Amino acid sequence: MLTVDFDRLGVGPGSRVIDIGCGAGRHSFEAYRRGADVVAFDQNAADLADVDIMFEAMAAAGEAPEYAKAETVRGDALDLPYGNDEFDVVIASEILEHVPQDTQAIAELARVVKPGGALAVTVPRWLPERICWALSDEYHANEGGHVRIYRADELRDKITARGLRYHHQDFAHALHAPFWWLKCAVGVRNDKHPLVSAYHRMLVWDMMSAPAVTRTAERVLNPLVGKSVALYFTKPAVRADAR
């Protein structure tokens, strides 16, 4: 289940990509499939171990080109262990809402993008997230939980203040918004509730089968209740006469 549009980012053979806050690795795996050289970056060692196993399995099964490279790196998004202008594409999906020092994290994201390169940032959308917070404190008030709710224009302005150019906005995962509202209403850990269980089965069916009915419904509903907003930026290329 991807939140980022890889076609819009132009990820392909030879692209150097870093997926910051990669979690379970869904965006890292897609970049690897497309032939990119990928860094799956996170602070959670257990998640990275699982991602590394999947990279190895993908390589063994021929699911990624032989020339593509993939590695996992553990570290802090507030202090990335890379020089300036190192990556063609930087992805930060569903991470900034967890980071108290988001201004510092955004500065690091912008720093490591190459001139002419792309940055994609996704966060929970304001209205669906606001409803979740209103229904349940447990949803967000926990260790490592969400510390803020962004408005898209607020986040856009924080990123463009670092010298990047804003290009596009998308919404994603409309079918997931009601699922989380339901979980917040009955208890976020109450996975055995019959309504939660039934909705979860539907989401799994949708992800595995991608039937036309749910894909069409999500496309129609995304502008209204898409749970995530994705913002796309580029770093201006350095002009030869400016060097």
GIZI-V337528 format. One line per field, one symbol per residue. ss: DSSP state (H for helix, E for strand, C for the rest). psi: psi as a letter, one per 40 degrees, with the letter a starting at -180 (. if undefined). A space follows every 10 residues. Layout:
ss->???
psi->???
This chain:
ss->CCCCCHHHHC CCCCCEEEEE CCCCCHHHHH HHHCCCEEEE EECCHHHHHH HHHHHHHHHH HCCCCCCCCE EEEECCCCCC CCCCCCEEEE EEECCHHHCC CHHHHHHHHH HHEEEEEEEE EEEECHHHHH HHHHHCCCCC CCCCCCCCCC CHHHHHHHHH CCCEEEEEEE EECHHHHHHH HHHHHHCCCC CCCHHHHHHH HHHHHHHHHC CHHHHHHHHH HHHHHCCEEE EEEEECCCCH HHC
psi->hidihdddef hahehhhhgh fdbeeddddd dddeeihhhh hiehdddddd dddddddddd efeiideiih iihhaheegh fiiifdhdhh hghfddeehd gddddddddd dehiheiihh hiihiddddd dddddhdddd giheaheihi iddddddddd eeeihhdihi iifdeddddd dddddehdeg eehddddddd dddddddddf iddddddddd ddddfhdihh hhiihhihid ee.
